[in-house]
Amino acid sequence: MLEVDGLTKSFGTNTAVDNVTFSVARPAMIGIIGASGAGKSTLLRILNRMTDATAGRVTVEGKEVTALRGAQKRAWQSDCAMIFQQFNLVPRMDVVGNVLHGTLNARSTLATMFNLFPAADIHRAIDILDRLGIADHAPKRAESLSGGQQQRVAIARALMQDPRMILADEPIASLDPMNAQIVMDALRRIHDEDGRMVIANLHTLDTARRYCDRVIGMRAGRVVFDGTPEQLTTGVARDIYGAGASFSEDSTSTAIESLDRGEARALREAEAAV
């Protein structure tokens, strides 16, 4: 279904993505992990064609995505929806209006300028919000919602595109553990129920293990691990993050249990210092 072959992206003398190659035979939920600057975000932006590759190819169902231009490129970006860490909503617009913006690529310029949407699209947007548990917030301004609710609005906007693939760039990085779990549950359910491929950049190992069918680890622009969640051991994680023996998975976790362990450890260290 997806073939990434020798993908490279350079910015001057800096290589952000370095000869990345992998393939996905059927829709799956894939987590990409790695330290900041590993090339995860740049990789997703190339897949979506928000940025161009310096070298290499991306092929989806036999079509070379990296060669698309004009209307074909825009059509691909509708098929390959993006979700961002910072939500990218219009703060003063109501929630349902933000969701409807997922249809802009398929609409005329005039309709876009005057925010003219068919009743069928409005009903569909509300149905998607209901599926994500936030239909009651449809008439509210996006800025009035919590971070977790705003991220679900962003997911709903992506679903309005009816994409074959969803790319999520650190979708839970700015969320508390409870909202992070709600958002990841939603993404996993979308994969399971709709059969859509979901590729998510993640900064927590426990999240990658819990939700993903496959995990790709990146370091300095290169793929250094590609395997199942069960194969993502602490030793492998040290290699991915370039960390020493003192590396603790709790430092990459937003799980409530890990936070509790961290607080307990800090208390023990404080008591020992007295």
N, C-alpha and C positions, 0 to 999 in steps of 0.2 A: 504493500500500500504506500509506504514512504521509503524513499532511498536518499540518503545523504552521502555524497561521495566526494571526499577530499575538500570539504568546505573550509575556506580560509577567508579571514577578514583582517586586513591590516589598516592601521591608522598611522601613516608615516612609518617610523621604524618600529612601532609597537604592533605586535600580532595578537589580536584579541581572541580570534578563533583560528586554531592551527591544525589544518589537515584533518578535520573531523569527519569520520565515516561511521555510519551505522544504518541499519535497515529495520523496518517494522512491517511484519507480514500482514497483520490484521489490527483493527482498532484495539488499543490498549491504554491503560493509564500509566504514564511514564513520568518518573520524577528525575529531575536533573539537580544534582547537589554539587557543592564546591564552595570554596571561600570567595569572598568578595573579590572581583577582578578576575575570576576564573574564566569568564567568557560566556556565562550562562545567558545573560540578557541579550548579548549581541547575537548569540545563536538563534534565539527565538525571533528576534527582529529580522534576521535573514530569512527564516522560514516563512514569516508573514510578508516579506518583501517591504518592510519598513526601511530597511537598509539593504544595499547591494553587496553581494559577496565579491571579494577580490579574485577568488579562484574557486573551482569546484562547482558541483551541481546539486540541486534538490529536485527530485522527481517524485511526483505523486500520481499513482495509477497510470504510469507511462507518460505523463505530461511533465515536461521540464519547467518547473516553476520559476527557476532562476532566469529563464529566457523570456518570461512574459513581459509585455509592455502594454501601456494604454488601458483600454477597456478590459482586456484579458487579465491584466494584473489586478485591476480593481475587483473583477469577478472572483479572483483567487482570494483576495483579502476579505471578501464576504464569506467565502467557504472556510476561511482560516481565521476565526475570531480571536482577538487579543483581550486579555484581562490584565490590569496593571495593579501594582502595589498601592498606588495613590488613587485608585478608583476612576479618575478622569471623568467625573460627572460634571454636569452644569449645576452648580450649587443652588442657584435661585430658581431653577426650573423644577416643576413637580416631578415626582418619581416616575409616573407613567410616561411623561414626556421624555425623560432620559432614556427609558426603555425603548420607546419608539424611535429614538435616534439610531437604533440598530438597523433600521430599514433604509437609512439615507442613501446608501450606495445604489439602491434599486429604485430611487425616486427622482422625479424631475427637479430641476433647480427651482422652479416657481413654487412647487409644493413644499420644498424644503424651506424656502424663504418665509413662507407664511404659516409654517407648521400645520399643514393640511394633511390629515391622516384619515384613511378610510376607517369606517366603524369596525370592520372586521379586524384591522390591525390593532385598534384600541382594545377590543375584546381579547385578542390573542395576548397582548401585552399584560393585561390583568390576569389572564389564566396562568401565564408564566410566573408572575409575581405570587400568585396563589400557590403554585407548585413549590415556590421557594419560601413560603410562609410569611410573606410580607405584603399581601394584597391590601390589607387594611391601611397601609401607608401610601397607597397609590396617589392620593391627592396632595400629599405633603411635599414641601420643598425638600430636595435631596439633602441640603445642608442641615436639616433638623434631625436627621437619622444618625444613629450610632455608626461607628466604623464598620462593624460587622454587617449591619443592615445595608450600608452603602455598598459594600463589596457584593452583597447578594443582588443589589440593583444592577451593578456592573455585570454580573453573571447573567441576569435576565436580559440585559441589553445585548450581550453576546448571543444568547439563544434566539433573540428576535431575528438574527441573521440566518438562522437555521444552518449553521456551519457543519461541515464534515469533521473539522478539527478545532479544538479549543486550546489556545496557548495561554498559560497563566504565569505571569512573571512576578514571582514572590507574592502570591495572593494573600498570604496570611502574615507577612513580615511585620505589619503595623498593628496587628490585632492581639487582644488578650487571649489566653488559652481557650476560654469557653467559645468565643466567637470564631477563633481559628478552627476549632472542631466543627462548628456548624457549617462554615464555608467549605471545609474539606469534605464533610459528609455530602454536601450538595454537589460538589464536583464529581465525587465517586458515584453518586446516584445517577447523575447525568450520563456518565460513561456506561454504567450497568443497564440503565433503562432505555437509553437512546442508541447505544452502540456507537457513540462518538469517540474518536481518539482525543485524549486529554494529555497534554504535555505541560508539566508544571515545574518551574524553578522553585526549589525549596531550600530552606536554610536549616531544617531540623531533620536529623536522622530518624527519630522516632516517627515523624509524620511520613517520611518516605517509606519506611517499612510497613506502616499500618495501612496506607492507602494505595500504594503503587504496585503494579504487576511487575515492573521492571525499573531498575535504578541505573542511571548513567552518572558517573562521577567525573568532573572536569577539574583540571589543575593547569594553570598557566595556558589556557586555551586549548588544551589537548584532552581527549578522553582517556582517563587512566583506569576507569572501571566501568564495566557494562555487565550487569547480572541481575539476579533475583534479589528481593529483599533479604532472603535468608543468607545470601552470600555476602551481605554488607555487614561484615564483622567490625569490631572496634579497631582491629589491626588494619583492615582495608580503609576505614575512615581516617586513620592517622595518615595513611599514604595520600588520600585524596586531599586532605587539608594541610599536608606538609607539617604535621604536628609530631611532637615527641612523645615519650612514654607517659608524660603527665597529662596527656589529653583526656578529657572527660566528656562523655556524650551529653552530660547535663548542661554543658556550656552551649550546646547547639539546640537545646530542647525548649519548647514552650509548653510542654505537658504539665498539668497541675501537679502530678506526682513528683516530677523532677524539680519543680520549684519548691515543693515541700522538703525534698531531700536537701536542696541547696541551703534552705533556711536552717535546717537542723544541723548541717555541717558547719555553717557559719556560727551558730550558737555554741557548738562544741569547741570550735577554735577560740572563740571569745572567752569561754570558761577556762580553757587551758592556759590562756595568756594571763589570767588573773593570779 
